[in-house]
Amino acid sequence: MCNLYHMAPRDHVERYFRAIVPEHAAVPVGPFGTGLFLRPVDGRVQGVVGQWGMIQPRARARRPDSRAILTNNARTETVATRPTYRDAWAAGRRCLIPAAWYQEPNWETGRNVWWRLTRADAEPWAIAGLWSEWADPATGEIVPNFTMLTVNCDGHPLLGRLHKPDPRLPADAQDKRSVVPLEPEQWASWFAATPVEAMGMLMAPPMERFDLADARRTDQLLGRS
């Protein structure tokens, strides 16, 4: 799962996605922070600034009472049934989240070494997500909100190295998670797909998509190079 990413700059988003994008600061975004997502509107791709953390439709507040409840990531295995996400999933409210990079922890040295995951071609990621709009019952304010979808990445040659392993579980049952970046030729299909078709698009990206600089630095620390 991802709990920190850096928004792509506006000019990169406009050029790469050919999107109509509002003014926004290209800054790191954490759970329940403010980020940019892209959705189709009248045949164009439109950027919307909203909360990175889905809000349950009948919630009384935009953030859960417990800090342990995070809704910035949604598991694909349960997205169709969990109350926070199921309406957006069934309605096809799918989006792309443009990111210059996203961050994940590596624990192979025995301590946390943060990896900043960027694309090998230096273009922004287009991370698959869901969006919704929530009406504040106290003020009537409409709050756009979004989440990133995640898939299992156990055994992935790069992403399987991330996150702290559970020593009680075998290597093939850790249920490590990855967000799902989509390629340009997939974007139109992602927006238009049925739920069944969309689910078939959700898989961890191949290793060649990634800049491997942080992986190589960790390999050096481990004496592998």
PyRosetta script that sets phi, psi and omega in degrees:
from pyrosetta import init, pose_from_sequence

init()
pose = pose_from_sequence("MCNLYHMAPRDHVERYFRAIVPEHAAVPVGPFGTGLFLRPVDGRVQGVVGQWGMIQPRARARRPDSRAILTNNARTETVATRPTYRDAWAAGRRCLIPAAWYQEPNWETGRNVWWRLTRADAEPWAIAGLWSEWADPATGEIVPNFTMLTVNCDGHPLLGRLHKPDPRLPADAQDKRSVVPLEPEQWASWFAATPVEAMGMLMAPPMERFDLADARRTDQLLGRS")
pose.set_psi(1, 161.3)
pose.set_omega(1, -177.3)
pose.set_phi(2, -118.7)
pose.set_psi(2, 128.5)
pose.set_omega(2, 177.2)
pose.set_phi(3, -121.4)
pose.set_psi(3, 8.2)
pose.set_omega(3, 173.6)
pose.set_phi(4, -156.0)
pose.set_psi(4, 128.6)
pose.set_omega(4, 173.5)
pose.set_phi(5, -143.1)
pose.set_psi(5, 164.0)
pose.set_omega(5, -179.4)
pose.set_phi(6, -113.4)
pose.set_psi(6, 123.4)
pose.set_omega(6, 179.6)
pose.set_phi(7, -62.0)
pose.set_psi(7, 141.2)
pose.set_omega(7, 173.8)
pose.set_phi(8, -71.0)
pose.set_psi(8, 144.1)
pose.set_omega(8, 178.6)
pose.set_phi(9, -60.0)
pose.set_psi(9, 154.0)
pose.set_omega(9, -176.0)
pose.set_phi(10, -57.9)
pose.set_psi(10, -44.2)
pose.set_omega(10, -177.3)
pose.set_phi(11, -66.1)
pose.set_psi(11, -33.1)
pose.set_omega(11, 176.1)
pose.set_phi(12, -65.6)
pose.set_psi(12, -43.1)
pose.set_omega(12, -179.1)
pose.set_phi(13, -64.7)
pose.set_psi(13, -44.9)
pose.set_omega(13, -179.8)
pose.set_phi(14, -61.2)
pose.set_psi(14, -43.0)
pose.set_omega(14, -176.8)
pose.set_phi(15, -74.2)
pose.set_psi(15, -46.1)
pose.set_omega(15, -172.7)
pose.set_phi(16, -75.4)
pose.set_psi(16, -41.0)
pose.set_omega(16, -176.3)
pose.set_phi(17, -99.4)
pose.set_psi(17, -6.7)
pose.set_omega(17, -174.9)
pose.set_phi(18, 50.9)
pose.set_psi(18, 49.5)
pose.set_omega(18, -173.0)
pose.set_phi(19, -110.6)
pose.set_psi(19, 155.0)
pose.set_omega(19, 170.7)
pose.set_phi(20, -87.2)
pose.set_psi(20, 114.2)
pose.set_omega(20, -168.6)
pose.set_phi(21, -123.8)
pose.set_psi(21, 130.2)
pose.set_omega(21, 175.2)
pose.set_phi(22, -73.2)
pose.set_psi(22, 164.6)
pose.set_omega(22, 174.7)
pose.set_phi(23, -59.8)
pose.set_psi(23, 132.8)
pose.set_omega(23, 175.4)
pose.set_phi(24, -155.7)
pose.set_psi(24, 153.8)
pose.set_omega(24, 177.4)
pose.set_phi(25, -89.5)
pose.set_psi(25, 129.8)
pose.set_omega(25, 178.2)
pose.set_phi(26, -79.7)
pose.set_psi(26, 90.7)
pose.set_omega(26, -174.7)
pose.set_phi(27, -129.8)
pose.set_psi(27, 162.5)
pose.set_omega(27, 172.7)
pose.set_phi(28, -63.7)
pose.set_psi(28, 145.8)
pose.set_omega(28, -178.7)
pose.set_phi(29, -127.1)
pose.set_psi(29, 130.3)
pose.set_omega(29, 175.4)
pose.set_phi(30, -111.3)
pose.set_psi(30, 178.4)
pose.set_omega(30, -178.9)
pose.set_phi(31, -54.5)
pose.set_psi(31, 131.8)
pose.set_omega(31, -179.2)
pose.set_phi(32, 68.4)
pose.set_psi(32, 12.4)
pose.set_omega(32, 170.9)
pose.set_phi(33, -82.2)
pose.set_psi(33, -176.8)
pose.set_omega(33, -177.0)
pose.set_phi(34, -102.9)
pose.set_psi(34, 125.5)
pose.set_omega(34, -178.9)
pose.set_phi(35, -138.4)
pose.set_psi(35, 178.7)
pose.set_omega(35, -177.8)
pose.set_phi(36, -109.4)
pose.set_psi(36, 135.0)
pose.set_omega(36, 170.8)
pose.set_phi(37, -130.3)
pose.set_psi(37, 157.9)
pose.set_omega(37, -177.0)
pose.set_phi(38, -115.4)
pose.set_psi(38, 135.3)
pose.set_omega(38, 178.6)
pose.set_phi(39, -140.9)
pose.set_psi(39, 158.1)
pose.set_omega(39, 179.0)
pose.set_phi(40, -81.6)
pose.set_psi(40, 135.3)
pose.set_omega(40, 176.4)
pose.set_phi(41, -140.0)
pose.set_psi(41, 115.7)
pose.set_omega(41, 177.1)
pose.set_phi(42, 51.8)
pose.set_psi(42, 44.6)
pose.set_omega(42, 175.7)
pose.set_phi(43, 80.8)
pose.set_psi(43, 0.5)
pose.set_omega(43, 176.8)
pose.set_phi(44, -117.2)
pose.set_psi(44, 161.5)
pose.set_omega(44, 174.1)
pose.set_phi(45, -95.6)
pose.set_psi(45, 123.7)
pose.set_omega(45, -175.1)
pose.set_phi(46, -117.3)
pose.set_psi(46, 136.3)
pose.set_omega(46, 175.6)
pose.set_phi(47, -88.5)
pose.set_psi(47, 138.5)
pose.set_omega(47, 178.9)
pose.set_phi(48, -130.6)
pose.set_psi(48, 136.3)
pose.set_omega(48, 175.7)
pose.set_phi(49, -94.4)
pose.set_psi(49, 126.4)
pose.set_omega(49, -177.7)
pose.set_phi(50, -153.1)
pose.set_psi(50, -176.5)
pose.set_omega(50, -179.8)
pose.set_phi(51, -82.1)
pose.set_psi(51, 129.1)
pose.set_omega(51, 174.4)
pose.set_phi(52, -83.0)
pose.set_psi(52, 89.0)
pose.set_omega(52, -177.5)
pose.set_phi(53, 156.3)
pose.set_psi(53, 109.8)
pose.set_omega(53, -176.3)
pose.set_phi(54, -65.2)
pose.set_psi(54, 145.5)
pose.set_omega(54, 179.3)
pose.set_phi(55, -108.3)
pose.set_psi(55, 125.4)
pose.set_omega(55, 178.6)
pose.set_phi(56, -58.8)
pose.set_psi(56, 135.5)
pose.set_omega(56, -174.0)
pose.set_phi(57, -51.5)
pose.set_psi(57, -35.9)
pose.set_omega(57, -177.1)
pose.set_phi(58, -101.1)
pose.set_psi(58, 16.5)
pose.set_omega(58, -179.4)
pose.set_phi(59, -67.2)
pose.set_psi(59, 150.1)
pose.set_omega(59, 177.4)
pose.set_phi(60, -89.8)
pose.set_psi(60, -18.1)
pose.set_omega(60, -179.6)
pose.set_phi(61, -139.6)
pose.set_psi(61, 159.1)
pose.set_omega(61, -175.4)
pose.set_phi(62, -76.8)
pose.set_psi(62, -15.3)
pose.set_omega(62, 177.4)
pose.set_phi(63, -123.8)
pose.set_psi(63, 142.9)
pose.set_omega(63, 176.4)
pose.set_phi(64, -63.2)
pose.set_psi(64, 155.2)
pose.set_omega(64, 178.2)
pose.set_phi(65, -65.6)
pose.set_psi(65, -36.8)
pose.set_omega(65, -177.4)
pose.set_phi(66, -89.1)
pose.set_psi(66, 131.6)
pose.set_omega(66, 175.9)
pose.set_phi(67, -69.1)
pose.set_psi(67, -15.2)
pose.set_omega(67, 180.0)
pose.set_phi(68, -77.6)
pose.set_psi(68, -14.1)
pose.set_omega(68, -178.6)
pose.set_phi(69, -94.0)
pose.set_psi(69, 111.8)
pose.set_omega(69, 178.1)
pose.set_phi(70, -114.9)
pose.set_psi(70, 134.8)
pose.set_omega(70, -178.9)
pose.set_phi(71, -124.1)
pose.set_psi(71, 19.8)
pose.set_omega(71, 177.1)
pose.set_phi(72, -80.5)
pose.set_psi(72, -15.8)
pose.set_omega(72, 173.2)
pose.set_phi(73, -122.7)
pose.set_psi(73, 142.7)
pose.set_omega(73, 178.0)
pose.set_phi(74, -128.5)
pose.set_psi(74, 127.5)
pose.set_omega(74, 179.8)
pose.set_phi(75, -72.5)
pose.set_psi(75, 131.3)
pose.set_omega(75, -179.9)
pose.set_phi(76, -63.6)
pose.set_psi(76, -29.1)
pose.set_omega(76, -177.3)
pose.set_phi(77, -66.0)
pose.set_psi(77, -24.9)
pose.set_omega(77, -175.7)
pose.set_phi(78, -125.4)
pose.set_psi(78, 7.5)
pose.set_omega(78, -174.8)
pose.set_phi(79, -64.1)
pose.set_psi(79, -28.2)
pose.set_omega(79, -178.2)
pose.set_phi(80, -80.7)
pose.set_psi(80, -9.9)
pose.set_omega(80, -175.2)
pose.set_phi(81, -121.3)
pose.set_psi(81, -23.0)
pose.set_omega(81, -178.8)
pose.set_phi(82, -71.0)
pose.set_psi(82, 134.1)
pose.set_omega(82, -175.7)
pose.set_phi(83, -56.3)
pose.set_psi(83, -32.0)
pose.set_omega(83, -177.8)
pose.set_phi(84, -68.0)
pose.set_psi(84, -32.4)
pose.set_omega(84, -170.1)
pose.set_phi(85, -113.4)
pose.set_psi(85, -21.2)
pose.set_omega(85, -165.7)
pose.set_phi(86, -63.2)
pose.set_psi(86, -37.1)
pose.set_omega(86, -179.9)
pose.set_phi(87, -65.8)
pose.set_psi(87, -43.7)
pose.set_omega(87, 179.6)
pose.set_phi(88, -64.4)
pose.set_psi(88, -40.9)
pose.set_omega(88, 179.3)
pose.set_phi(89, -64.4)
pose.set_psi(89, -47.6)
pose.set_omega(89, -178.3)
pose.set_phi(90, -64.3)
pose.set_psi(90, -33.6)
pose.set_omega(90, -178.2)
pose.set_phi(91, -82.8)
pose.set_psi(91, -3.8)
pose.set_omega(91, 180.0)
pose.set_phi(92, 71.7)
pose.set_psi(92, 28.7)
pose.set_omega(92, 179.1)
pose.set_phi(93, -83.7)
pose.set_psi(93, 70.4)
pose.set_omega(93, -178.7)
pose.set_phi(94, -96.2)
pose.set_psi(94, 147.7)
pose.set_omega(94, -177.2)
pose.set_phi(95, -139.4)
pose.set_psi(95, 172.6)
pose.set_omega(95, 171.2)
pose.set_phi(96, -119.7)
pose.set_psi(96, 138.5)
pose.set_omega(96, 178.6)
pose.set_phi(97, -110.1)
pose.set_psi(97, 110.6)
pose.set_omega(97, -179.7)
pose.set_phi(98, -78.0)
pose.set_psi(98, 126.5)
pose.set_omega(98, -175.9)
pose.set_phi(99, -137.2)
pose.set_psi(99, 133.4)
pose.set_omega(99, 173.8)
pose.set_phi(100, -70.7)
pose.set_psi(100, -36.8)
pose.set_omega(100, 175.6)
pose.set_phi(101, -160.8)
pose.set_psi(101, 163.3)
pose.set_omega(101, 169.1)
pose.set_phi(102, -136.2)
pose.set_psi(102, 158.5)
pose.set_omega(102, -168.9)
pose.set_phi(103, -115.1)
pose.set_psi(103, 139.8)
pose.set_omega(103, 175.9)
pose.set_phi(104, -142.3)
pose.set_psi(104, 153.9)
pose.set_omega(104, -178.2)
pose.set_phi(105, -91.4)
pose.set_psi(105, 141.9)
pose.set_omega(105, 173.0)
pose.set_phi(106, -117.2)
pose.set_psi(106, 130.9)
pose.set_omega(106, -175.8)
pose.set_phi(107, -117.2)
pose.set_psi(107, 18.1)
pose.set_omega(107, -174.9)
pose.set_phi(108, -67.3)
pose.set_psi(108, -23.3)
pose.set_omega(108, 178.9)
pose.set_phi(109, -86.0)
pose.set_psi(109, -4.6)
pose.set_omega(109, -175.7)
pose.set_phi(110, 97.3)
pose.set_psi(110, -6.2)
pose.set_omega(110, 174.6)
pose.set_phi(111, -138.4)
pose.set_psi(111, 166.7)
pose.set_omega(111, -177.7)
pose.set_phi(112, -75.8)
pose.set_psi(112, 120.5)
pose.set_omega(112, 171.2)
pose.set_phi(113, -117.1)
pose.set_psi(113, 114.5)
pose.set_omega(113, -177.4)
pose.set_phi(114, -73.0)
pose.set_psi(114, 132.0)
pose.set_omega(114, 172.5)
pose.set_phi(115, -104.7)
pose.set_psi(115, 131.2)
pose.set_omega(115, 175.8)
pose.set_phi(116, -100.5)
pose.set_psi(116, 106.6)
pose.set_omega(116, -172.4)
pose.set_phi(117, -88.1)
pose.set_psi(117, 114.1)
pose.set_omega(117, 177.7)
pose.set_phi(118, -121.0)
pose.set_psi(118, 164.4)
pose.set_omega(118, 179.1)
pose.set_phi(119, -78.4)
pose.set_psi(119, 146.9)
pose.set_omega(119, 177.9)
pose.set_phi(120, -63.0)
pose.set_psi(120, -29.1)
pose.set_omega(120, -179.4)
pose.set_phi(121, -92.0)
pose.set_psi(121, 4.7)
pose.set_omega(121, 177.5)
pose.set_phi(122, 67.9)
pose.set_psi(122, 7.7)
pose.set_omega(122, 175.0)
pose.set_phi(123, -80.6)
pose.set_psi(123, 163.8)
pose.set_omega(123, 176.7)
pose.set_phi(124, -72.4)
pose.set_psi(124, 150.0)
pose.set_omega(124, 170.4)
pose.set_phi(125, -71.1)
pose.set_psi(125, 151.8)
pose.set_omega(125, 171.0)
pose.set_phi(126, -120.8)
pose.set_psi(126, 89.6)
pose.set_omega(126, -171.4)
pose.set_phi(127, -85.6)
pose.set_psi(127, 131.2)
pose.set_omega(127, -178.2)
pose.set_phi(128, -69.1)
pose.set_psi(128, 133.6)
pose.set_omega(128, -179.7)
pose.set_phi(129, -150.8)
pose.set_psi(129, -179.4)
pose.set_omega(129, 173.4)
pose.set_phi(130, -122.0)
pose.set_psi(130, 150.5)
pose.set_omega(130, 176.7)
pose.set_phi(131, -130.3)
pose.set_psi(131, 159.9)
pose.set_omega(131, 174.7)
pose.set_phi(132, -153.3)
pose.set_psi(132, 176.2)
pose.set_omega(132, 173.2)
pose.set_phi(133, -130.9)
pose.set_psi(133, 134.7)
pose.set_omega(133, -176.7)
pose.set_phi(134, -121.1)
pose.set_psi(134, 135.0)
pose.set_omega(134, 178.2)
pose.set_phi(135, -96.6)
pose.set_psi(135, 119.3)
pose.set_omega(135, 178.2)
pose.set_phi(136, -65.1)
pose.set_psi(136, 118.1)
pose.set_omega(136, -176.8)
pose.set_phi(137, -65.5)
pose.set_psi(137, -21.2)
pose.set_omega(137, -179.0)
pose.set_phi(138, -83.9)
pose.set_psi(138, -35.5)
pose.set_omega(138, -173.2)
pose.set_phi(139, -118.9)
pose.set_psi(139, -17.4)
pose.set_omega(139, -174.9)
pose.set_phi(140, 82.2)
pose.set_psi(140, -1.0)
pose.set_omega(140, -179.8)
pose.set_phi(141, -62.3)
pose.set_psi(141, 136.3)
pose.set_omega(141, 175.7)
pose.set_phi(142, -91.7)
pose.set_psi(142, 121.9)
pose.set_omega(142, -174.8)
pose.set_phi(143, -113.9)
pose.set_psi(143, 106.3)
pose.set_omega(143, 172.4)
pose.set_phi(144, -64.9)
pose.set_psi(144, 143.4)
pose.set_omega(144, -179.8)
pose.set_phi(145, -149.6)
pose.set_psi(145, 156.3)
pose.set_omega(145, -174.4)
pose.set_phi(146, -152.2)
pose.set_psi(146, 165.0)
pose.set_omega(146, 178.8)
pose.set_phi(147, -142.9)
pose.set_psi(147, 156.4)
pose.set_omega(147, 173.4)
pose.set_phi(148, -97.1)
pose.set_psi(148, 137.2)
pose.set_omega(148, 177.3)
pose.set_phi(149, -84.7)
pose.set_psi(149, 143.0)
pose.set_omega(149, -178.6)
pose.set_phi(150, -126.9)
pose.set_psi(150, 150.7)
pose.set_omega(150, 177.8)
pose.set_phi(151, -128.3)
pose.set_psi(151, 162.1)
pose.set_omega(151, 174.9)
pose.set_phi(152, -67.7)
pose.set_psi(152, 137.4)
pose.set_omega(152, 178.2)
pose.set_phi(153, -129.7)
pose.set_psi(153, 23.6)
pose.set_omega(153, 174.1)
pose.set_phi(154, -55.4)
pose.set_psi(154, 132.0)
pose.set_omega(154, 177.5)
pose.set_phi(155, 87.0)
pose.set_psi(155, -7.3)
pose.set_omega(155, 177.1)
pose.set_phi(156, -66.3)
pose.set_psi(156, 134.4)
pose.set_omega(156, -173.8)
pose.set_phi(157, -62.8)
pose.set_psi(157, -22.9)
pose.set_omega(157, 178.1)
pose.set_phi(158, -112.2)
pose.set_psi(158, -56.5)
pose.set_omega(158, -174.1)
pose.set_phi(159, -68.3)
pose.set_psi(159, -25.9)
pose.set_omega(159, 176.8)
pose.set_phi(160, -67.6)
pose.set_psi(160, -12.9)
pose.set_omega(160, 177.8)
pose.set_phi(161, -82.6)
pose.set_psi(161, -10.2)
pose.set_omega(161, -173.5)
pose.set_phi(162, -93.9)
pose.set_psi(162, 160.9)
pose.set_omega(162, 179.9)
pose.set_phi(163, 75.6)
pose.set_psi(163, 150.4)
pose.set_omega(163, -178.1)
pose.set_phi(164, -73.4)
pose.set_psi(164, 123.7)
pose.set_omega(164, -178.3)
pose.set_phi(165, -71.7)
pose.set_psi(165, 149.2)
pose.set_omega(165, 174.0)
pose.set_phi(166, -89.6)
pose.set_psi(166, 113.4)
pose.set_omega(166, -175.7)
pose.set_phi(167, -65.8)
pose.set_psi(167, -13.5)
pose.set_omega(167, -179.3)
pose.set_phi(168, -83.5)
pose.set_psi(168, -11.3)
pose.set_omega(168, -173.9)
pose.set_phi(169, -115.4)
pose.set_psi(169, 147.8)
pose.set_omega(169, 175.9)
pose.set_phi(170, -68.6)
pose.set_psi(170, 163.4)
pose.set_omega(170, -174.4)
pose.set_phi(171, -60.2)
pose.set_psi(171, -31.6)
pose.set_omega(171, -176.9)
pose.set_phi(172, -90.7)
pose.set_psi(172, 10.1)
pose.set_omega(172, 179.6)
pose.set_phi(173, -132.3)
pose.set_psi(173, 25.1)
pose.set_omega(173, -178.8)
pose.set_phi(174, -74.6)
pose.set_psi(174, -26.7)
pose.set_omega(174, -174.1)
pose.set_phi(175, 55.2)
pose.set_psi(175, 49.5)
pose.set_omega(175, 170.4)
pose.set_phi(176, -70.1)
pose.set_psi(176, 149.6)
pose.set_omega(176, -170.5)
pose.set_phi(177, -118.2)
pose.set_psi(177, 150.8)
pose.set_omega(177, 176.3)
pose.set_phi(178, -135.9)
pose.set_psi(178, 141.9)
pose.set_omega(178, 167.1)
pose.set_phi(179, -70.3)
pose.set_psi(179, 171.0)
pose.set_omega(179, -173.7)
pose.set_phi(180, -123.4)
pose.set_psi(180, 94.1)
pose.set_omega(180, 173.1)
pose.set_phi(181, -74.0)
pose.set_psi(181, 139.8)
pose.set_omega(181, 178.4)
pose.set_phi(182, -110.9)
pose.set_psi(182, 151.0)
pose.set_omega(182, -179.3)
pose.set_phi(183, -91.6)
pose.set_psi(183, 158.4)
pose.set_omega(183, -175.7)
pose.set_phi(184, -51.3)
pose.set_psi(184, -38.1)
pose.set_omega(184, -178.5)
pose.set_phi(185, -70.9)
pose.set_psi(185, -8.5)
pose.set_omega(185, 179.4)
pose.set_phi(186, -98.7)
pose.set_psi(186, -14.9)
pose.set_omega(186, -169.1)
pose.set_phi(187, -61.0)
pose.set_psi(187, -50.0)
pose.set_omega(187, -178.4)
pose.set_phi(188, -61.3)
pose.set_psi(188, -41.0)
pose.set_omega(188, 178.5)
pose.set_phi(189, -64.5)
pose.set_psi(189, -38.8)
pose.set_omega(189, 179.8)
pose.set_phi(190, -60.6)
pose.set_psi(190, -43.4)
pose.set_omega(190, -179.2)
pose.set_phi(191, -69.7)
pose.set_psi(191, -33.5)
pose.set_omega(191, -171.6)
pose.set_phi(192, -99.1)
pose.set_psi(192, -10.5)
pose.set_omega(192, -171.6)
pose.set_phi(193, -67.1)
pose.set_psi(193, 154.5)
pose.set_omega(193, 168.0)
pose.set_phi(194, -71.2)
pose.set_psi(194, 164.5)
pose.set_omega(194, 176.4)
pose.set_phi(195, -55.7)
pose.set_psi(195, -38.4)
pose.set_omega(195, 179.2)
pose.set_phi(196, -67.0)
pose.set_psi(196, -44.0)
pose.set_omega(196, 178.3)
pose.set_phi(197, -63.8)
pose.set_psi(197, -42.4)
pose.set_omega(197, -179.8)
pose.set_phi(198, -62.6)
pose.set_psi(198, -40.8)
pose.set_omega(198, 179.6)
pose.set_phi(199, -61.0)
pose.set_psi(199, -35.4)
pose.set_omega(199, 179.4)
pose.set_phi(200, -68.4)
pose.set_psi(200, -15.7)
pose.set_omega(200, 179.5)
pose.set_phi(201, -87.7)
pose.set_psi(201, -10.4)
pose.set_omega(201, -171.2)
pose.set_phi(202, -91.4)
pose.set_psi(202, 102.2)
pose.set_omega(202, 177.7)
pose.set_phi(203, -150.9)
pose.set_psi(203, 155.0)
pose.set_omega(203, 179.9)
pose.set_phi(204, -63.6)
pose.set_psi(204, 141.3)
pose.set_omega(204, -177.4)
pose.set_phi(205, -72.8)
pose.set_psi(205, 154.6)
pose.set_omega(205, 178.5)
pose.set_phi(206, -67.7)
pose.set_psi(206, 156.6)
pose.set_omega(206, -176.0)
pose.set_phi(207, -59.3)
pose.set_psi(207, -32.9)
pose.set_omega(207, -176.6)
pose.set_phi(208, -67.7)
pose.set_psi(208, -11.2)
pose.set_omega(208, 176.7)
pose.set_phi(209, -71.7)
pose.set_psi(209, -18.4)
pose.set_omega(209, -167.4)
pose.set_phi(210, -101.1)
pose.set_psi(210, 144.2)
pose.set_omega(210, 163.0)
pose.set_phi(211, -73.3)
pose.set_psi(211, 127.1)
pose.set_omega(211, -171.7)
pose.set_phi(212, -99.5)
pose.set_psi(212, 18.3)
pose.set_omega(212, -175.0)
pose.set_phi(213, -59.2)
pose.set_psi(213, -46.4)
pose.set_omega(213, -178.7)
pose.set_phi(214, -69.0)
pose.set_psi(214, -35.2)
pose.set_omega(214, 176.5)
pose.set_phi(215, -63.0)
pose.set_psi(215, -41.2)
pose.set_omega(215, 179.5)
pose.set_phi(216, -66.2)
pose.set_psi(216, -38.4)
pose.set_omega(216, 178.2)
pose.set_phi(217, -63.6)
pose.set_psi(217, -40.5)
pose.set_omega(217, 177.2)
pose.set_phi(218, -66.4)
pose.set_psi(218, -39.4)
pose.set_omega(218, 176.8)
pose.set_phi(219, -59.6)
pose.set_psi(219, -37.6)
pose.set_omega(219, 177.4)
pose.set_phi(220, -65.2)
pose.set_psi(220, -41.2)
pose.set_omega(220, 177.3)
pose.set_phi(221, -62.4)
pose.set_psi(221, -32.4)
pose.set_omega(221, -179.2)
pose.set_phi(222, -88.2)
pose.set_psi(222, 0.0)
pose.set_omega(222, 179.4)
pose.set_phi(223, 71.5)
pose.set_psi(223, 28.2)
pose.set_omega(223, -178.4)
pose.set_phi(224, -93.4)
pose.set_psi(224, -2.4)
pose.set_omega(224, -178.6)
pose.set_phi(225, -130.7)
pose.dump_pdb("model.pdb")
